[in-house]
Amino acid sequence: MNELRKILAKPKDGTESLTDIGTKINYNLLDFWRWSVSDILSNATRGRFAEFIVGTAVGLKSTDLREEWDAFDLTTDSGIKIEVKSAAYIQSWNQKSFSKISFSIKPTRYWDSENNVQGDEPKRHADLYVLCHLKHQDQNSIDPLKMEQWDFYVLPTFVLDYYQRSQHSITLNSLKKLTAAKQYSELKMAIENAYDEQRKKCL
């Protein structure tokens, strides 16, 4: 059997129809997107949406596609590797109280999808982390599409490598001791500054 190489995804516009033996049925890809990811408050979808937000801040192109198995979440045109995490007080399910804010910063083993090989050593593979906090606390008006409802904390990776309390997660209070929250309009510059810090540290 011939070797099964990695399949590269191509951008779609949502109008692509489902078919049955070559005949279009009454649903298209946009219907699937509506069905599967309309709840952007849910943990899984909010995480991907946070990646998208950070991507828009650094000039994500409409033809850029998310890489499911990359060792980090985003790469800018200038080569900055970014890991994105998200957390929120309000979830889409019934809650008795606000969720406690904590971000995963656990080192991971990289899986090379090109060669189907997993790395041996857990580490942080990105140049920097952007920890996205959906800070809004009113259930009736929460809307992740509104950038003013988010805070963004940007850290060069070496800061987390040297973090003493935990190598698995970081709370909001601990995070605030390491860096100040940034607004969406400040995010691109904060990312560039954090990258410069990381690069100087690694020289």
C-alpha distance (Angstrom), angle and dihedral (degrees) to the residues before:
residue distance angle dihedral
M1 . . .
N2 3.79 . .
E3 3.80 116.4 .
L4 3.81 112.6 -93.4
R5 3.79 105.6 -127.4
K6 3.79 126.6 -158.9
I7 3.81 112.6 -76.4
L8 3.79 113.5 -131.3
A9 3.79 114.5 -143.1
K10 3.80 120.4 -133.7
P11 3.82 126.2 -147.1
K12 3.81 114.4 -94.9
D13 3.80 128.7 -162.5
G14 3.80 100.5 -148.8
T15 3.79 97.4 -109.0
E16 3.81 93.3 95.2
S17 3.81 107.6 120.1
L18 3.76 129.9 -137.4
T19 3.78 109.2 -119.7
D20 3.78 137.9 -161.9
I21 3.82 114.8 -153.4
G22 3.78 89.2 -22.9
T23 3.81 95.9 -47.6
K24 3.80 119.1 114.9
I25 3.77 116.1 -119.5
N26 3.77 123.5 -153.0
Y27 3.82 97.4 -89.7
N28 3.77 135.0 74.0
L29 3.77 138.3 -170.8
L30 3.80 93.1 -88.8
D31 3.81 88.3 60.4
F32 3.81 88.3 55.7
W33 3.79 92.3 48.9
R34 3.81 90.7 50.8
W35 3.79 90.9 47.7
S36 3.80 96.8 46.6
V37 3.81 108.5 34.8
S38 3.81 109.0 23.5
D39 3.82 90.3 105.4
I40 3.81 97.9 76.3
L41 3.81 90.0 166.4
S42 3.80 91.2 68.1
N43 3.80 114.4 101.9
A44 3.79 97.3 -116.7
T45 3.80 96.9 44.5
R46 3.81 94.5 40.1
G47 3.79 89.2 56.0
R48 3.78 92.1 55.2
F49 3.78 91.0 42.7
A50 3.81 89.9 54.0
E51 3.80 88.5 54.1
F52 3.80 88.6 52.4
I53 3.82 92.0 49.6
V54 3.79 91.7 52.7
G55 3.80 88.8 45.7
T56 3.80 91.4 55.2
A57 3.81 90.0 51.8
V58 3.80 91.9 56.7
G59 3.80 96.9 42.6
L60 3.80 105.8 -87.3
K61 3.80 110.1 -169.6
S62 3.79 121.9 -135.6
T63 3.80 88.2 -121.2
D64 3.82 93.1 54.8
L65 3.80 112.6 102.9
R66 3.78 130.5 -158.0
E67 3.80 113.1 -104.4
E68 3.79 107.1 -138.6
W69 3.80 96.8 -160.2
D70 3.80 103.9 34.7
A71 3.81 118.0 128.9
F72 3.82 87.9 -121.0
D73 3.79 134.7 24.3
L74 3.80 106.1 -117.5
T75 3.78 141.2 16.1
T76 3.80 120.0 -162.6
D77 3.80 123.6 -141.3
S78 3.81 87.7 -102.6
G79 3.81 91.2 54.4
I80 3.82 101.7 -102.7
K81 3.81 109.4 153.8
I82 3.81 113.1 -144.2
E83 3.80 132.6 -168.3
V84 3.83 114.7 -159.8
K85 3.80 127.6 -159.4
S86 3.79 129.6 175.7
A87 3.80 140.1 -162.2
A88 3.81 135.7 173.5
Y89 3.78 140.2 -168.9
I90 3.81 92.2 -139.5
Q91 3.80 123.7 55.3
S92 3.78 130.6 -171.8
W93 3.81 92.5 -111.9
N94 3.81 129.5 73.8
Q95 3.81 111.3 -74.4
K96 3.79 134.2 -169.2
S97 3.80 90.6 -159.3
F98 3.78 141.5 -6.2
S99 3.79 116.9 -66.8
K100 3.78 116.7 -105.1
I101 3.78 111.0 -111.1
S102 3.79 116.5 -119.6
F103 3.79 131.6 145.6
S104 3.79 127.2 -148.7
I105 3.80 112.3 -122.7
K106 3.79 97.1 164.9
P107 3.83 117.1 148.8
T108 3.79 112.0 -116.6
R109 3.77 139.6 -159.4
Y110 3.77 111.9 -109.8
W111 3.79 118.4 -124.9
D112 3.79 114.0 -151.7
S113 3.81 103.4 -145.3
E114 3.80 91.7 -171.7
N115 3.80 93.0 61.0
N116 3.84 99.9 20.8
V117 3.81 91.4 -123.2
Q118 3.81 128.9 133.9
G119 3.79 121.2 -143.8
D120 3.79 120.0 -115.3
E121 3.79 101.6 -138.3
P122 3.82 123.5 62.7
K123 3.80 108.8 -133.4
R124 3.78 144.0 141.4
H125 3.77 106.4 -91.1
A126 3.82 100.9 -174.2
D127 3.80 127.2 85.8
L128 3.78 91.1 -131.3
Y129 3.79 144.7 -0.4
V130 3.80 128.4 -126.0
L131 3.80 110.8 -160.6
C132 3.80 108.7 -162.7
H133 3.79 117.9 -156.1
L134 3.80 118.2 -166.5
K135 3.80 91.3 -153.2
H136 3.82 100.7 177.0
Q137 3.81 112.9 122.7
D138 3.80 103.8 -171.7
Q139 3.79 112.0 94.1
N140 3.80 92.6 -162.2
S141 3.79 95.1 57.1
I142 3.80 104.9 28.0
D143 3.79 111.2 130.4
P144 3.84 121.4 165.5
L145 3.82 88.7 -159.1
K146 3.83 88.7 71.3
M147 3.78 107.6 83.5
E148 3.80 92.6 -159.1
Q149 3.81 88.2 69.2
W150 3.83 90.4 64.8
D151 3.79 135.3 74.9
F152 3.80 119.8 -159.6
Y153 3.80 124.4 -152.7
V154 3.80 115.0 -164.9
L155 3.79 122.2 -164.6
P156 3.80 133.1 171.3
T157 3.78 108.4 -121.8
F158 3.80 95.5 -115.2
V159 3.82 89.4 66.1
L160 3.80 89.9 60.9
D161 3.80 91.6 42.6
Y162 3.82 88.2 58.4
Y163 3.81 94.9 40.6
Q164 3.80 106.9 126.3
R165 3.79 107.1 -160.9
S166 3.80 100.8 59.3
Q167 3.78 139.4 -9.3
H168 3.81 91.9 -160.0
S169 3.80 106.6 53.8
I170 3.78 143.5 -1.7
T171 3.80 128.9 -148.2
L172 3.78 124.7 -135.6
N173 3.82 92.7 -110.7
S174 3.80 91.6 52.5
L175 3.78 91.0 45.7
K176 3.80 91.8 54.1
K177 3.81 88.9 57.5
L178 3.79 90.1 58.7
T179 3.80 101.9 43.5
A180 3.80 143.4 -4.5
A181 3.78 123.8 -106.4
K182 3.79 116.5 -99.9
Q183 3.78 129.0 -152.1
Y184 3.80 121.9 -130.1
S185 3.81 92.2 -99.8
E186 3.82 89.3 56.7
L187 3.78 96.7 44.9
K188 3.80 100.8 92.0
M189 3.80 93.1 51.7
A190 3.80 91.9 45.0
I191 3.81 90.0 53.4
E192 3.79 92.1 49.9
N193 3.81 91.4 48.5
A194 3.80 92.7 48.6
Y195 3.79 90.1 49.9
D196 3.80 90.8 52.2
E197 3.82 89.4 51.7
Q198 3.79 91.6 49.6
R199 3.79 93.2 47.1
K200 3.82 92.9 50.0
K201 3.79 91.1 47.9
C202 3.80 91.4 52.9
L203 3.82 95.9 48.3
